[in-house]
């Protein structure tokens, strides 16, 4: 996603990074950072949403819904902070 963003919205930066061979290390760093931040944010967002182990045991469908909402929220945050910046 970061590569597409750079290519479409920041073509000069994209070309500079591509020609200097810094593009792919940059993309790898962004991907690793995004995965790390997602892993850090998910427990906090789940706790705030009330997606507990007790809820998982008593109402699994509600728990899945809350977790999907949390993941979507985390992905939106990461898109704004890392991918599209």
N, C-alpha and C positions, 0 to 999 in steps of 0.2 A: 504494500500500500504506500509505503514511504517513497519507493522508487517511482510509482505512478504519479504521486503528488509532485515530486521534484520535476519529473519529465513534463507534466502538464502545466504546472503553475510557476515553477522556477527553472526554466530551461537553461539559462546561463549557468546557474549553480550546478545543475545536473551535468552539463557538458564539461565544466571545469573539473568536477569530481571524477567524472568518467575518464577524462584524459590524463588526470594526475594519478589514476588508479586508487583513489580514495573512496570511490562510490561503494564498492562492495564491503570493505571494512566498516564503513559508516552504516550501511544497511544492516549488517550483522550486529553491530553495537545497538542500534535502535531496536532490533528484534529481541535481543537479549534483555535490554532494559525494559521493554514492554512486557515480556513474560515475567520478569522479576516483580515489576510493579503490580501486575495482575495477581500474582500469588500473594503479595502483601495486602492488596486492597480487598480481596474476596472475603477473608475472615471478618474484617472490620465491617464491610457492607452487609454481610450475612447477619452479624450480630445486631446491627442497627435495624435490619429488616425483621428480626425476630425468627430467623431460620435456625432454630436450635435442634439439637439431637432429639429432644423430647418431641418436637413437632415432626421431625422426620419419622419417628416411630409411630406417632399417633395419626398423622395425616400426611402421608408421603407425597400426594399430588400437590398439596398446598406448598410443601417444602420445596418441591421441584420448581414450582412456579416462582417462588420467592428467589430461589437460587438463580434461575434463568434471568429474572429481573435484575438481580445484583450483577450478574456477569455482563448483561447488556449495558448497565450503568457504568461499570468499570471500563468496558471497551469504548464507550463514548468519551469518557474522561481521557483515556489514553490516546484516542484519535485526536482530540483537541490539543493535548499537551505534547505528544511526541510525533505523531505522524504528520499532522497538518500545521506544523509550526516552522 
